[in-house]
Structures are given as C-alpha cells and as structure tokens.
Amino acid sequence: MCLKELDSTWLQNLEKLRKLILSSNNIIIIPHANADPDALASSCIIAYLIQKLKEGLEVNVIVPEGIGLECRKILEICSKNNVNITVIKRVVSNIFKENSLCILIDVASIEQIKSLKNYINQCNKIVVIDHHAFHEYTSVSAESMLLLIRFDVSSTSEIIFDIVKRFSISIPKEFLEILITGILWDTGHFARGTSSAFRCVSEILELGADYQNAKRLITVSRPPHAKIAKIKCILRHRGFKVTLNDHDIYIGFSEVGAYESECASAMISVGYDIAFVVSEEESLHATRVIYRTREDPEIFRGIDIYNDILKQLIQKYGGGGGGHKSAGGAIINVSDVNIVLAELLKILSNLVKGKIVELEEEKVLEG
Ligand SMILES: [Mn+2]
C-alpha cells in the first residue's frame, strides 16, 4: 500500500464512505473550479469506482467554471469509459437532487467550488477527499460531513489510488495513467514529492501503466508561432551582467511581436536571473514591457523591478502597469521599442551605479 496506515480511523472512514455510497441513489462529485489533472483524474476515477460498486447508481461529475487545456486528454479518457462530466458556468437549480451524496474532490475550501457553494447545504451528506494542508469549511454543518483528508500525500490522486485498492476495484490501464498525471501535476513532475507519491507511482507502473503515456497526456502542444517567437527572442536578445551588493545578476533583454512571456521564460530557463521583453503595441502607439525573474530572494534584496525600474519608465513617458516581485509588466506610451529598451538600460545602469557589462560572444561561423 503506498499510503501509510496512520491509524485505524482511515480504514473506518473508508468503510463509512463505502456504506454512504451503497445507501445513496444519487451522487454528485465536485472537483475544485477550473479542475487541474489531479482534481479531474481523481473525480473521474471515484465516479467510475462508484458505478462499479453499485450498478445503476446515478453519478455525475460537475466541474465548476472550466477545465484547463492540460486536462483535455484526461476528459476524453473519462468520457470513453462512460463517466459523465459536465462543466457548468452557471448553476442550474436541478443539479442537486433530493438526498444527494456530494463528494468534493481536491477542494480545500468551500470557496473553491465557486457558485456551487450556495447549494451545497442541499446535499444530504458531504464527503471531502483532499490533501491540502489548510481547510475552510465553516459554512457547512460538521455532522453532515465525512472528511477523508491526508496531509502526508502530495496529491488527491494518491488517496484515490488507495481507495481503489481498498475497495478491490480494478481500473483500466488508461485510468492508472491519468492517476499518474494527477501526481505529476501536483508534484511539479516530482520537484515536490512526498514518499507516498514515489511509492504510488511505482505501484501504479507495476500494475501496467505506461509512464511515457502518462506524461504525454498532460503535455500541451503550443502553437507553432510560440516556438518561432521563442527562437527569435533568443536570436535577438542581448545579455548583461550587473553587480549589486557584491552579487552578480544576469539580465536579458529582447523583443518579440507576441508571446512575450514565453520569450521571458525562455531567457530565464537559459540562465538569466531577470528577463525584460518589449513588444510594439501598434494600435496604441505604445510599447509593452514585461519582466520575469528567477525565484531567488537574493535578486529581490537589491532590486524591486516594478517600483525601481518600470515606474521610472512610466513616469518619464506615461503609461501604466502592475506586477509582483517576480513577474509584471507595463504599457509605455512610446511607439519606438528601441527608445524604451535604451531607457530601461539607462535606468538599470543608474541603479547599479554603472556596474554593468554586456555579455559578448562571437557568433558561430562569424568572422
Ligand atoms: Mn491536488
């Protein structure tokens, strides 16, 4: 078992869940709004499991607001296996039938189911299956709830896998693979993973799931223009090293017509600490500037990019913008992007008191 048996209450609660399912006539499964792979895969498989447990039972997955692009293939797999998933933008009053059992999946607070929260008290009983550290359910009466919450796992998918095994339900290979996508998504492809995440994926693979397939399911192909924009961004860019408080910071500048944030992220993944990207905003006779930074407290100690740099541009030329420490942007009322780039460099140079050098390398096959 990839989930540790912390104490007997876990198994007792799973037994309560089984009884609740068997005694219900109508079950509604609700993941958090704008469901991600963890929320959607978990909802889909719990719906499938319920149908296996009690044939003929009415089970519906209702997703508030929408589903991300990365979930498209998961959705296809669920529909193919006869799991009913409906996305609702606005609540239709007849969703909550009398005596519904409602199962909230990957939902940490009642706010996360958006407008459905106003109807949740119509549920006969509410089960929460989740892994988040903080929960906020004060608006729901405690007696009507069964909480299946595990803080020691990385994703709801791990909990669902445990339930599938405890209930001895066999699920198709494709479902094993969407469970992996849930774990991959919530751990950032294992950048943050608990021991149970590794154990569960290992067990799932041993049951016959294909890891490459799982990864492909959540790989979203970007439009070809985005790829070209990134290549142009790298070919055009100029790089600088500034020294601030005895600390070297690498900054890239570039220009693209569209896909600025992809361009900035490309520069960050190349190795820059800060990336500025400008593009011409033809219709407004203005220039868009965006910035991205690597998440490193050392960078923010010396520079507040929005307040120290972009605000000065806005003060000089007019415009407006906003941002946080590591990402933001502005529209500057100058149509010539080169003026904006030159001014950006000047502001930066003043900020670091002239300690700025351009990174220069001969290009291949040149000269
Ligand atoms: Mn999750």
Residues whose N, C-alpha, C, O or C-beta is under 5 A from the ligand:
A	BS01	MN	D38 D106 S155 T156 D186
